[in-house]
Amino acid sequence: MKLQDAYAAESNKLGTWALIGYTAPGTKKTADEFSSTVFKYTGGMSEAVELKAEGAKAQTSAWVAEALTALNDCPEKATWSIAVTGATTGVTYENTYSSDDCKPLTPNFENIGTKAAKE
């Protein structure tokens, strides 16, 4: 997020992993996919996106980690993802778990971003 924030401040755009200088854990498969023995990491942005004053659109799947195996109660293929929204007023992040059973594995992940509390 710090890399994305810095890139946005300097270029007035949201950037892909390559543009912001991010390297995910594991072995590089493509520019936007890395894999370890436990997770596959992917980035869903294919190009830079201009920041807009109004009507900013979230870049869903800007960062996704997918479990390659079951991890305790967390099922195989469960995902952790971050959507990024870039506006001229700032960049916001929203985290999502595909399964609440995965929360104990990454307790700090829930604190990433500005997602509103569930009602």
Residue pairs with C-beta under 8 A, 6 or more apart in sequence:
1 82
1 91
1 93
1 112
3 20
3 21
3 22
4 14
4 15
4 20
4 22
4 62
4 84
4 91
5 91
6 20
7 13
7 14
7 15
7 19
7 20
8 14
8 15
8 51
8 86
8 91
11 48
12 50
12 51
12 88
13 48
13 49
13 50
13 51
13 86
14 45
14 48
14 49
14 51
14 59
14 62
14 84
14 86
14 91
15 45
15 48
16 31
16 32
16 43
16 45
16 46
16 47
16 48
17 23
17 24
17 31
17 32
17 43
17 45
18 31
18 32
19 48
22 43
23 34
24 34
24 41
24 43
25 34
25 36
25 39
25 41
26 34
26 35
26 36
26 39
26 40
26 41
27 34
27 35
27 36
28 34
29 35
32 42
32 43
32 44
32 45
32 46
33 40
33 41
33 42
33 43
34 40
34 41
34 42
35 41
35 68
37 68
38 67
38 68
38 69
38 71
39 65
39 66
39 67
39 68
40 65
40 66
40 68
41 63
41 64
41 65
41 66
42 61
42 63
42 64
42 66
43 61
43 62
43 63
43 64
44 59
44 60
44 61
44 62
44 63
44 64
45 59
45 62
45 84
49 57
49 59
49 86
51 86
51 87
51 88
51 91
52 86
52 87
52 88
53 87
53 88
53 89
54 87
56 85
56 86
56 87
57 85
58 83
58 84
58 85
58 94
59 83
59 84
59 85
59 86
60 81
60 83
61 81
61 83
62 81
62 82
62 83
62 84
63 81
63 82
63 84
64 79
64 80
64 81
64 82
65 79
65 80
65 81
66 77
66 78
66 79
67 74
67 75
67 76
67 77
67 78
67 79
67 102
68 76
69 76
70 76
71 78
71 102
71 105
72 101
72 104
72 105
73 101
73 102
73 104
74 99
74 101
74 102
74 105
75 99
75 101
77 98
78 97
78 98
78 99
78 101
78 102
79 96
79 97
79 98
80 95
80 96
80 97
80 98
80 102
80 106
80 109
81 95
81 96
81 98
82 93
82 94
82 95
82 96
82 112
82 113
83 93
83 94
83 96
84 91
84 92
84 93
85 91
85 92
85 93
85 94
92 113
92 114
93 112
93 113
93 114
94 113
94 114
94 115
95 109
95 110
95 112
95 113
95 115
96 115
97 103
97 109
97 110
103 109
103 110
